[in-house]
Amino acid sequence: MSFSALDRVALVEDDAPFRDALAERLGLAGLKVATYASAEAALKVVGAGFEGVVVADLRMPGMDGRQFADRLTALDPDLPVVLITGHGDIADAVEAMKRGAYDFLAKPFAPERLIETLRRALEKRALILDNRRLATLAAETEQSIPLSGESTAIIALRGAIRQLADAEVDVLIEGETGSGKEAVARAIHNAGRRRPKPFVAVTCAALTEAGVEAQLMGQDVGYASGVTRRREGQVEQSHQGSLFLDEVDLAPRQAQLTLLRVLEEREVLPLGATEPRALDLRVLAATQSDPAEAVARGDLREDLYYRLNVVRLRVPPLRERADDVQMLFARFLARASARMGRPLPPINHAVRRRLIEHDWPGNLRELSNFANQVAVGLTDSAPDSAPNDGLAQRVARYEAELIREALSNCRGDIRKVTATLRLPRKTLYDKMARHGIQPADHRDRD
């Protein structure tokens, strides 16, 4: 699930010629219009959660516009309803606004005025629905956060994890920094029969040449003066469970040699011991860079690489999981808010734009940090529009945001963008030139 712009309008008007003419004009502006001859007919379709806004005439036979607006407000207080009224009914329209209607326009009015009003209302409605979805997604915690989502990449990864859960093979996990490699390793461990046993994570980059044998292999009683009890090393602690070697390509050379012996022999010889101890363990290793390149650089022993490279998993970076950003952010935000004892905060337009447009080079770690900032209110709290900006400037900014969002969703494919926005190609190019938007910035670079 991802953020999306809204373009749906429910037009309720009993005057058929006026209704059809207005629907055609709104359609030419890129809005998707559904028309209804009465409020009763519209209520069969429009209700809580409607992904759009409503335009209704104030004076209609049967249920009038004010009663209709009251019914919709009762169903969904945040559903924008714009009323169309004659000059003699302005007082009734104002009263309807006090009771929850979004705005009103007095006849005769220029269609552009209504279109501007509807774009503002649609923007507000999109933000409200996005916040509702975030709250819902935040409560869905059946999976670990890094593996949440419905993108093709993450679905494929979850499928691979299920297949490997009980396969007694070592796994080499490759992925960028912050992409969730340890979460993948834990998911493999937790999905299989080794789950009740230990999952031991070794931060290989923190190992030192001097203390690596003691840390990994452990010590026996009497190994040195003052050693009065046996101390298990991290390798032995993972007996019958899983040993996770994080950033194995950054381990010191001596540590890599020690780990190679463990992988080959499946046994451990603690310092001071006279006999090795057999181990039942599964090794899950992770590298930040391409392991073959790490071998070429001399960072990773070639024999260790080939011993680990039985099955290889690639964890996709967040830029390949754009459809998952909303769900992931929701859960990170819920976790951060709960940890800080704060209520789940609503997002504003600045946060929404960042979630839509940012590439997240720091992956899940960067997104989690951003959620923490939002939870404590440290994100940019400046208003979305400058106080002196007029409506035209605000609409222009929103139009540019919609075009950028469509370009991003369509990967820069102009044909798809014109279909999505329902704009002629020349009109789209004119608007992109006016806003300084380059389609190439939104195309895949793989």
N, C-alpha and C positions, 0 to 999 in steps of 0.2 A: 504494500500500500504506500502511495506516495502523495505528496501535495499536488493539488491541481487547481487550475483556475475554473471558475464557474461561468456558464453562459446561458443557463436556462431561465426562461421567464414564463410564468403562467398569466395569461391575459384574460381577464373576466370582464366581459362587456356585452350588454344585451343588444346594442345597436350593431347589426351585422355589417353594414357598409363601413362604418367607422372602425369596427373591430378588425375587419380584413385589411383595411388600408394601413392601420397602425401596426398590425402584425407584419405586413410586408416591409414597412419601413424599418422595424426593429430587426427583421431578418437580414436586410441589406447592411445593417451595422454589425453583423456577425453574431447576433444573438439567436438562440434556438427557442422559438416561441410555440407554446401550446395554447390554443384558444378555447374558451368556454363561454357559452351563452348565458350561464347563470351561476350564482355562487353555489347552489346546491350541486350542480354538475362538477364544479371544481373541487368541492370538498371530498368527492369520491376518489380523487387522485392526489391532491395536495394535502400534506399533513406534516407531522413532526419529522424532522430529518430531510425535508425536501431540499434537494441540492440546487437551489435557485431562489428567485424572488417572485413576488406576486404583484401584479398591477390590476386594480379593480375600479370600476366606476362606482361612485358613491350612490347614485340614484339608479336602482334596478328593481324590477318587480320581484315580489317574493322577498327573499333575504337581501337586504340592501348592503352596500359596501361597508358601512360601519358595523353592522351585525356580523358580516363576513370576517372583517378584521378582528373582531372580538373572539370569534370562534377559532381563528387561526392562532391568535395570541394565547388562547387557553391551551391549544395543542402544542405550540412551540413558541414561547415568549420571544425567541431570538429570530423568528422568521420575518424578514422585512416585507412589509405590505405598503405599496405606493397607491394612493387614492387619486382618482381623476374626478374633478368636480366642477360645477359651474360656479360663477362668481357669487351667486346667491346662497351657495351652500358652504362657503369657506368656513363659517363658524362651526359647522358640523364636522368639517374635515380637521380643524384644529382640535376639536374635542376628541376625535378619533386618534389623533397623534398623542394626546395626553394619556389615552388608554392603551397605547402600544403601537400604533401605526408608525411606519418609518418616515413617510413624507407624503405631500400631496401636491398636485399641480392643478391650477385652475384653467379651464378652457376659455379661449383657444390658447394653445401653447405650441411652441416650436418642437418638432420631434427630437431635435438635438438636446433640448433641455431634459426631456424624459430619458434619453439615452445616457446622458451624463449622470443623472440620478441613479439609474439602474446600475451603471458600472460601479458607482460608489457602494450601492447596496450589495452587489454581488461580491465585491471585495470584502466587505464586512461579513457577509454570510460565509464566504470561503474560510475566513479566519476563525469564525465561530465553530464551523464543522471540523476544521483541523484540530482545534483545541479539544473538541469532544472526542475525536479519534485518538488523540494523544492520551487522554485520560483513560480511554478504554484499553488501548494497547499497553499502557503502563501497568494495568492490572493483570495482564496475561503473562504469567511467569512460568509456564510449563517447561520452557526450554532455557538453557543458559543464554544470557544476553548476546554474546558474540555470534551465536549460531542461529539467532532469530531472523526471520525474514522469509520472503517468498520469491526472491530473485532466482533466476535460473542457476546462477553460480552457487548460491548457498544451498539450494535444494540438492544439487548434484553432490556437494560436499557432505551433506547429511546422509545421503545415500551411501557414499563411500565409507563413512564412519560406521554405519550399520553393518556393511559387508565385512569390515575389518575387525569389528568388536571382538569376535571370538576366533579370529584367524591367528594362529600362533606364529606370526612373522613380525620382524622388526619393521618400523615405519619411519621414513624420513619425511619431515614436514617442512615445506619451504614457504616462506611468506615475508612480506615487508614488515618493518617494525610497526608494532601496534595493531597488526591485522588479526590477532587472536590465535596464535599458534599453540600456546599453552592450553587455551580453551578447547582446541581441537584434540590435543593429546588427552586431556581429562575426559572429554566426551567419549573417546575410544575406550579408555579405561572403564568408565562408568557404564558403558553400554554392554559390557561383556561379563563373563563369569569371574573375572578378577576384581570386580567392583568392591567386594567386602575387604579386600586386602589393600596394603598401602599403595598410594601414588606418591612417589618421591621425586621432587623436582630439584635438579642440580643446575645452578646458574654457572655455566662453564666459564663465562667471561670473568667471574670473580675468583676462580681457582688460581692458586699461586704454585710455582714450582716447588717451593719449600714444604708446603703443608699438604700437597695434593694426595699423597699416599695415605696419610692418616685420615683425611676427610673422606676419601672415597672408599678405602679398604678397611679402615678401623684399626684398633690396637688390641693386642692380647695382654692379659695380666703379666706383669713382669717385663714388659717390653723395655721399659726405662724406669729409672729410679722414681718412685712416687706413684707409679701406675699400679693401683691395687684392684682394679676391676676391668673387665673387658668392655671395650667401647665399640659398638657397631658403627661401621662406616655407612655412608649413604647408599652404596651399592647393596650391601647386605640388608639394609632396612627395607629394601624394595622386594625382598624374597617373597615369591608367590603373587606379587603385585606387578606394578609397572615402574620403570625407571625412566624419567623424562630428562633428557640432556638438552637444555635450552642453550642456543647459540653455541653448538658443539664446535663450530668452525673457529670460535674465539678462545677455545681452551688452549692452555700451554701445551707444548709438544710432549712433555712428560705425562701430562694428564691424558692426552690422546693415546699415548702408548699403553697406559694403564687401562683405559677404556677398551682398547682393541683386544687386550688379553681377556678381559671380562666377556666381551662379545664372542670371542672364539671358543673359550673354555667353559663358559657359564659356571664359573666358580670364583671364589674370592680367597685371597691369602692375606689376612690382617698382619700388620706389623707385629713381629714377635711370635707369630703362630708357626707351628712346624708342619701342619697339614692344611691343604686348601679345603674350603667348605663349598659343597655343591649348591648351586642356586637355581631356583625356578623363577625366572623373571622375563618380562617383556620389555624391550628397549624402544622408546619413542624419542627420536632426536629431532631437533629443529635447527634450521639455519636461516639467517636473515637475508643472505644473498644466495645466488645460484651456487649450489655446492660444487658443481664442476668448475666454476670460475674460482671458487675458494681453493680448490686443489691446484689450479693453474697458478694462482698467486703464491702458493706455498703455505697458506693459512691452515689448510686441512690436509691431514695425511691421506695419501691416495688409498692405502690399504684400509684405513678406517672408513673412508667414503664408500668404497665398494662393499665393505661388510655391512654398512648401514643401509645402503641403497637397495634394499630388497623390494620394498613397496614405497612409492613416493607420492605424497599428497601436496597439492598446491593450495594454499589458502588465498582466496581472491582479495585484493585490496578493496577498500570501500568505494573507490571510484567505479568499480565494476559491479557494485551493488546499490546503485542509486535508488532503486525502488525500495530498499530496506532502510534507508536513512531515517524516515519518519518513525518506524517501529523501534529501531535501535535507540534513537534519541529519546523517545517516550519512556523506554525502560531505564535508560541511564538517568533521566530526569527524575523518575519516580524513586529510584534507588538513592539518588543524591538527596532528594527532599526528605525521604524517610530517615536517612542517616543524620540529617541536620535538624530533624524535628520540625520541619516546615511544611505547610500545605503545598500541594502541587501547583506551581505558578502557571498562569496562562502565557502563551507566547504572543509577541507582538509582530508587526510586519517586518521589523528589522531582523528578528530571529528567524522568521519564516523565509525571508529572502536568502539568508546565509545558508539555511538548510537546503534550499533549492539549488543555489548557484555554486557553493563551495565544493572543491574537489577532495578535501580532506586528505592531504598527503600524509598526515600522521595517523590516518586510519581510525580504528575504534578508540585508541587512546586519546586522540585529538577530539573526537566526538564526545567521549566521556568527560573530558576536561571542559568542553564547551557547556555540556549539561550542568556540570558543577557550577560554572559561572552564572548560568541562567537561574539555577536554584537559589543562589545567594544574592541575585540581583546585580551582578557585576558587569552584565553586558551593556552595550550602548543603549541608554534609556532616552536618547533624544527623540523627539516626536518624528513621525514618518514624513511629515511635510513641514516646511518652515512656516512660522506663524503668518507671514505676509504673503505666502503663496496663494494665488487664486485657484478656483476650481479647475481652470484649463490646465494649469501647471501640474496639479495633482493627477488629473486624468491622463496627461501625457506621460507622467512617470509610471502610472499603472499600466498604460498601454505598452510602454517599453518593457516592463517586467513580464507582461504576458507574452510578448514576442520572444524574449530571452528564454522564458520557461518552455515555450513550444519548440524553439530551436534546440534546447538541451534535450527535451524528451524525444525529439525526432532525430537526434544526433546530427543536426545541421542539414538534413535533407529538406530542401526548399519545397519540393513537390508535396511532401507529407505535411509541412508547416502550413502551406496554403490551404490544404484540405482541412487541417485541424482548426485553423482560424477562420476558414471560409472567406478568404480574401483572394482577389485576383493577384497574380504574380507581380504585376507592375505596382499595385498598391502596396504590397508587402515590401518590395524593394524601396519604394519611396519612404515608407515609414522607418525602415531600418536605417536608411541614409539620414533621416531627420534625427534619429536617436543615437547615431554613431555606433550601430550594432553590426558586427562582422560575422557572417554565418560560419566562416572558417574556424572561429574561436570555439564553436560548439560541435565540431566534427570529431569523430574518433581519431585517435593518433596511433592506434596499434599498428 
